[in-house]
Amino acid sequence: MASTTINRLKKSFTAVPQSVIHAAHYLLSIGQEQKKINLAKKKAKEAIDKIKSDLEVELTPLVKERDTFFTALYTFAQGKKGELTAKLRSVKTEQGTFGWRFTPPYVELDEGGDDASVVAYLRAHNMTKYVRVKYELDREALLSDRPDVPGVSYLSREEFFAKPKLISKVDGSAEELSIALPDEGKTEAIDI
């Protein structure tokens, strides 16, 4: 559900429906504008997909050629690694640099190992400083059970919504527009 928060009523927007029939016409107008929005988004997505597809076709041979040069350079360098790395681990030329470097250290589990078995081992051998425990609030469970917890409130607010019906699936789907209404007793202007 797309939500549009509105804070202040614009004075230039004065055409307010005077009956349910007029309101229905406004819903029809909202639906017509939504069809135009959906069509524009669909055209943009199709254009982006076409650009990506055309780019992939253009890049494929270039990537293949680049990778061929890289493989040839590696084959050359690997055969002369001792000679090329006698002083430094890399070779600088006017056209660029190539060589060897160490990656940042990382942890890898042995073949067939998994996190759960390593965690179990660490816990059994009092090495829990190597185990990360992540605690986070389960808002869905709180909302479901609604226990009395200091600092937690269970709220709902009233909002005004409008969702036009679009004639056909070709038109796309209508977005539901909504305005969060101010709390009772508080005054707040509404933007449209």
Secondary structure, DSSP 4 states (H G I P E B T S, - for coil): ----------TT------SHHHHHHHHHHHHHHHHHHHHHHHHHHHHHHHHHHHHHHHHHHHHHHHHHHHHHHHHHHHHTHHHHTSS-SEEEETTEEEE--PPPP---PPTT--HHHHHHHHHHTT-GGG--------HHHHHHH----TT-------EEEE-PPPSSGGG--PPPEEEEPPPTT-------
